[in-house]
Amino acid sequence: MKRIAALDSIRGLLLLLMTINHLVWVSGGYSAIQLVTLQPLGQFGAAECFVFISGLLAGAIYSRDTFTNAQLTNKAFKRALSIYRYHIGCLVIVFIWIFIASQLLPSVLPILENSAHNVLQSPIYTFIASAALVNQPSYFDILPLYIVFMLLLPLLIIAYRKGLGWLVISVSVVVWMFSSTINTTVLQPLIEFVFANFTLQLGYFNVFAWQLLFVSGSALGYMLQNKTLRWHHPALTAIAVIIAAVIFAAHHGALVSYDINRWVLYSYADKPELGWLRALNIAVWVYLIAIIIKRYPNALHITALSYIGRHSLRVFSWQIVLVYLSAPLLHNLHLAPYFTVLILTLSATLWLSVWLTEKWQTDAVSKRRVVGYLGAACAVVMLGNFVSAQGVSSLTIKATNITDTKTPFFVMVYDEQDDLRQRATVYVKSFAPQQLTQGITIDALPSGNYAVFAFQDNDSNYYLTLGNDGMPIERFGYSNNPLLTTAPQMKDVMFAHNGSQTQTIQIR
């Protein structure tokens, strides 16, 4: 199978989308750009599509007739080792950065520790567990998955060559169906036995569920390479269009009147466990995009995206480092009007990372100059981290008059520009009543004007429920504790935050 430029472009796009989302998430904030980057087409996102395409290309490339079973095994293992080296390199850089930040930027350290646990408390043990692919700091999930899948790939292709593809797919589907049970009942006791007295940060994705993406992709890649797949048919295309359209409409609220909203959809499209609706949604879009590529080979080819897509390992590794290096800066500036521009600017360094590594390998630019470029970029980020850290301080939120000690509270922090009737852009998190009574702390909140809202979610619908008269039927409270007869205005509940302080809310 010849290299398909459109697939490189799609991989490049997926890498860009993941980078943007990771940068936004690590900031603890929200950007309107995520309306485009975060599941815009339905109940699936960039990460799962990236794993599927990786399996597709691996199945096609490593199943060439020119490779014997021994040769493909050797090549797959070398690739796994290469991925592992990048994984270790990223771990070393991130761990060093966290130690540097602990000395130079102590106020922003909680932001980094929220993504990478125990690095300062148990650095050696944490690194060993991470190197063993068991402990997985945030954004370190995909590379361990890819390593495991590449080690599995030779067995898959050998089975395909023996005509046992049906058995491979059957086993993969069965493992996926029971993935949540396998993960909790088999692995957890073993992990806890080996890493006793140490709280592991387990990966976000269930490998037993996500293997379905890689295995199905590799099977399709094998069949495409060996020209044994007849996959397109007008009736199948029509069915795929209908399914994609219905899920798209439901995802964007067209079926709310039928009590089908995003929360209902997500219950069937769980991301870590690869719910059946997510798998179906991915399958129909893979089919439809394949139809487009078949009929219009150059329609999805974008040179800039193809460039980073061809170097996905380097790019993905760089974005992990980038997310951690820029986390304090992004957290401190996530309310700034230029936040989205900053996110896009940082994301543009994906191309820079490929260009610099290419120049390094080909000696087109002296290694001293390449190191100088990298040093200058890191210095700019460090300066931004240091300057932005000067304007943040902690906010502690407590609540009194809590009578129901079992039902959790949602705590929301609004910026002064927010609409109190909409989603809070600064902070949203659920807490047990006991936690809220004792006080919860947001460690690094930029100076500004804010409002705090807390409500007890008795019906578990994530919203403050109103009665027929328009008045809340769930207990709630606002900062400043105003006496309310109607919905509050921002001026009633807003307070200035210019230094560490405590806001105490009376629940009514």
N, C-alpha and C positions, 0 to 999 in steps of 0.2 A: 504494500500500500504506500503510495507516494505521500509525502508530507502535505497535509491539507492546511493551507494558510489560514482559512477561516477558523479552524480549531485552535491554532495558536492565538488568533485574535480573541476568541472567546475565553481562552485561558488567561490572557492578559487582562481582559475586562473583569473576570472573576477575581483576579489578584488585586486589581484596583479597587473593586467594590469591598473586598474583605479588608483592605488597608484602611479605607475611609471609615468603615463601620468600627473597626478596632480602635482607631484614633478617637472616634466620638465616644465609644464606650469607656475607654480608659480615662477620659476626662470627667466621667460621671455626669455628663450633660446630655444635651439633645441638639441635633441640627436638622433643619428642614430638608437638607440634602438626603437624609435617610428615607424620605418618601420615595426616592429613586433608587437608593443603594440597598435598602433593607426589604427584601421580599416584595418587590413591586408587582410581580406577575401572579402571585398566589402564595400558597403555603410551602414555599421552598426558597432557599437563599443561595449565596455564592459558594459556601463551603462544601455542601453536598454535591453540587454540580462539578466543583473542582475535583473532588475525589472520584466521581464517576468518569470524567474525562481522562484523569490520570490512569484509571484502570483500562479504559478503552485504548489509549495509546500504548500502554504497556502490553496489553494483549496482542495488539497488532505488530508492534516492533519486535518483541521478543519471540514471536512465533514464526518468524521467517524460516523458510525451508533451509536456508544456508546455515542455520544454527542447529547443532545437535543438542540433545537433551543436556549433555554435560556442558556445552558451551553456553546455552541459555541460563543454566543454573549459575555458572561462573559469573556471567554478565549481571544477572539479577542480584546476586550477592554483593558484587562490587558496587552496584548502584545503591543497595541498602547501606553499605559501609560509607559511601559518599554522603548520603543523607544523614547518617549518624554523626559524621564529622561536623557537618553544618549544625546539627542539633547541639552538639557539645560546644562548638564555637559560640553559638548564641547564648547558651547557659553561662559560659565563662564571662562573656561581655556583660550580660545582664546582672550577674551576681556582683561583679566588680563595680558596676554602676550603682547598685544599691548600697554597697559599702561606701562609695564616694559620697553619695547623697546623704547617708547617715551622718557624715561629718560636716558637709558643707551646707546641706539643705534639710536640717532636721524637721522643720515645720511641714515639709511635703512628704516625709518618709511614710506616713500612714497610707498615702495614695499608692505608693509602690508596694508596700506590704500587703495591701488589699488584693493585689494581683499575684504576688509571689510570697507565699507564707513561709515563715520560719527561716528565712535566709540569714537573718542576723542572729536569731536565737540558736539555731543548730545548722550552721553553714555547711560543715563537712557532711553530716548525715543527710541534709537536704540535697546537696549536690550529688551524693552517691545514689540516693533514691531517684533523683531526676535523670541521672545518667543511665540508670537501670530502666528508664521509661515508665516507672511506676508513679512517681510523683511528677505531676505535670502542672507547672504554673500556668496562669491564664495566658492564652495565645500560643502555648507550646503544645497544643493538642494534635494538630494535623501531622507534623513531622513524625512523631512516634507511630501514628496510624500508618503512615506511608511506609515506614521501615518494616513494620509487621507484614503489611500487604506485599511488599517486594520480596520478603523472605518466603512468603506463601506462593508467589507467582509461578516458580518452576513447577510445583506440584499441580497447579491449575492447568498449565499449558501441556504438561505431559499427559494429564487426564484427557484434555481435549484431543490430543493427537491419537489417543487410544479409543476415541469415540465415546468417552464417558462424560461428555459435557452435560448430558441430561442428569447424571448422578450428581455432578458438582453443583448445578443450579438447584436441584432438589434439596441437597444438604444445606446449601446456603440459605434457602428460603425457610427451612425448618429451624435453623439456628437463629435466623432473624425473628421468627415468630415467637421463640422462647428466649429471646435475648435478655430481657429484663430479669427473668428468673435465673438464667445462667450467670449473669453478671453478679447478682447479689448473693446467691447461694454457693457458688463455686469459688469465685475469685476473692471475695471479701475476707473470708476466714484465713485464706492462704496469705494474703497481703498483710493482714494484721499480725499473723504469726511471725513472718519474716521481719516486719518493721514494727515490732512491739514498742509500746511506750512512745510512739511518734505519730502525730496526726498528719496523715498524708493528704496532699491536695490532689485528689483524683481528677482525671481528665473529664472534660465536659461531655465528650462523645462516648457512647457505648460501642466498643470495638466489635462486639458480637452482632450489633444491629447494623453498623455502618459497613461491615464487610460485604453486605449485599450490594452496595453501590459499586465497590471495586470488582467483586467477582462477576456481577452482571456486565459491567463495562469490559472486563477482560474477555469474557465469552463473546461479546459482540465484536470486539477488536480482532479476536482470533478468526471469527467467521468472515469478517470483512477482508482480512489478510488472505484467507484461503478461498474467498469468493464462494462461500457456501450458504450465504444468507440472502434470501429474497424477503425483503422487509417492508416494502411500500405497496399500498393498495388503496384505491380511491375510497372504499368503504371504511377502511381503517383510519384514513386521514380525516374523514368526516366525523367519525366517532371521537378522535383525538381533539379536534377543534371544539366539539360540543362540550367535552369534559373540561377542557382548558377554559372555555368561556364561562361555564357555570361556576367553577371554582374561583375564577377571577372576579366574577360579579359578586359572589358571596364574600370573598376576601375584602372587597371594597364597600361592603355594607348594603348591597342591593337587596339582600334577603333578610334584613333585620326584622321586618314585619312578620316573618315566619320564625322568629326567635333563632335565626342562624346568624351569629356574629363571629368575630375573629376568635373569641375565647372558645366558642363551641367548636370551630374548625380546628383550633390548635389542640383540643383534647383528642382529636383523631390524627393530628399531624405533629405529634411531639417530635422536637428536633433531636435531642440526645438519643432517643430510642428509635428514631426514624419511623414514626407512625405510618400506618398504611395510607392515609390520605396524602402525606408528604411524598411517599414512594410513588403513588399514582400520579401526583402532580408533576413530579420530576420526569416520570416515564413519558407522559404525553408531550411535554415540552421538548424532551430529547428527540422524540419522533418528529415533531413539527419542525424543529431546527434542522434536523437531518434532511427533511424534505426540501427546505429552503436551500441548503448547501448543495444538494443534488441538482436542483433545477437552476440555481443561480450561484455557481461556485465562488464568485468574487463579491457577492452582495454583502457578506459579513466580514470581509477582509479589511481590516484597518491597520495600516502599517505600524503606527505607533504602539498599538496594543499587541500586535503580533511580535514586535521586538521584545517586549517584556515577557510575553507568553512563551517564547522560545527558551527563556532562561528562568523558568519558574522556580527552581530550587534556590538560586541566588536571590531572586526577588522576594520570595516568601521569607527567607531567612533574614533579609534586610528589614522587612516590615516588622518582624518580631522585635528586633533591636530598636527600630525607630519608635515603635509604640512605647517601649519602656523609657527610652531617652527623653522623649517629649511629653511623657505623662504629667509631670508637675506643671509644665508650661501650659498644656491644654486644660488641665483642671483649673488652674488659676485664671484662665482667660475664657472659660467656656461661656461666660455671659457677655463677653465683648462683642460689639457689632460686627467685627471682622473675623469672628471665630470660624465661620465656614471657609473664608478665604485662606485662613491659616491651615485648616485641614487639607484643602486642595493643594496648597503650596508644599506641605510636608509630603503629601501623596505623590507629588511630581518627582520626588527624589527616587522613586522606583526606577525611573529611566536613568537617573544619574548613577545609581548603584550598578546597573548593567554596564553602562558606558565605561565607568572607572575600572571595573573588573576586567572588561575586555582589553582596555589599554594596558592594564597591569600584565595580563597574560601574553599579549603580543609585543610588549615593550614599545608600543607606539608612542607612549608617553613615559618619561622616566618614573621609576618607582618612587623617587623622592617627591616628585610633583604630585603623584597620586596621593601619597601619604599627606602631603600638604593640603590638598583639597579636602580630604577626609577630616584632617585636624581642624581646618577652618570651619567646616560645617558643624563639627561637634562643639567647637568653641562658641559658635553663634547660638546653638541650642542651649549650652550651659549658661551663657549669659542671659538668655531669655528665661530659663528656669530660675536663676538667681534673682533677677529683677522682679519677675512676677510673684515670687514667693514672699516679697516684702509686704504685699498688700492683702495677705490672707490671715485669718484667725479662726478660732474654734467657736462653734455655736452649740450649746447644750440645750436640749428641749426636754422639759418635764411636764407631767400631767397630774392633776389632782382630781379628787371627787370621782374616781373610777370605782364603780360598784360591781361590774361584771368582770371577774378576773380570769375568764377563760377565752373570751372572744378577742382575736387580735385587732390591733389598731393599724390604720394606715396613716403615716405621717408624711405630709407634703410641704415642701418649701417653695414658695413662689417668688419670682423676681417681680419688681414693681411694674414691669411692662406686661406681665402675664394677665390673662383673663382668669379670674377665680373660678369660673364655671368650666374651665378646660383643664387639660393636663398640666401639672406643675413642671416647669422646665429645669428647676434647680435640683430637686431631690424628691424621690418617692420611694418609700420602703415600708414594709410591714414589721410590726413589733408585737411581742407579747405584752399584755397590760403591766406585768411586773417590771419589764424593761423600761417602759415609759414612765412608770412611777419613780424608778430610781434615776432615770435620766439617760437619754441617748445623745451622743456627741457626734457632730459633723466636724471633723478635725481641721479642715482647711477651706474655709468659706471666704471668698473674696469680699472686700469691702463693698458695701452697697446697701440698698433698701430692699427688704424682704417681708414676706408674710408667711406665717406657719398655720397650717390647717391639719387637724387630726380628727379622725372619725373611727368609730367601732363598726366593723363590717359584719354585722350579724347575719346577713343573708349571703355573704361570700360572693357578691357580684362586682366587687372592686369599685363601687360607686356609693356615694351617700344617697340612700334611698329616701324618696319623698312620698308623703301620703297624698290622698286625694285633694287635700286642701293646700298642697304645695309646701307644707312644712316638713322638716326632716323627721323621720320615725326612728332614726339611729342616733346614738349619742355622739356629740362632736364638740369641738372647741377651736377657737382661733387665737392667734397672738393678740395681745392687748386686751383680751377678754371683753369685747364690746357687748353692750346690751342690745340685742338684735330683735327687731320685729319683722324685718324683711331681709332679703339676701344682702350680705355685707358688701361694701365698696372697698376698694384697695386702701383708700385713705383711712378707713376705720381700723384696719388690722396691720398696717405696714409699720415697720420699725427700722431704725438705722443700725447697721452693723459695721462698726469701725474698729472693733477689738473683741477679744474673748468675752462672751456673755452667756447668760442663761435666760431662756424664755420659759415661763411657767404658764401652762394652759389649764383653765378650769373646764372640765368636761361637763356638759349639761345635756 
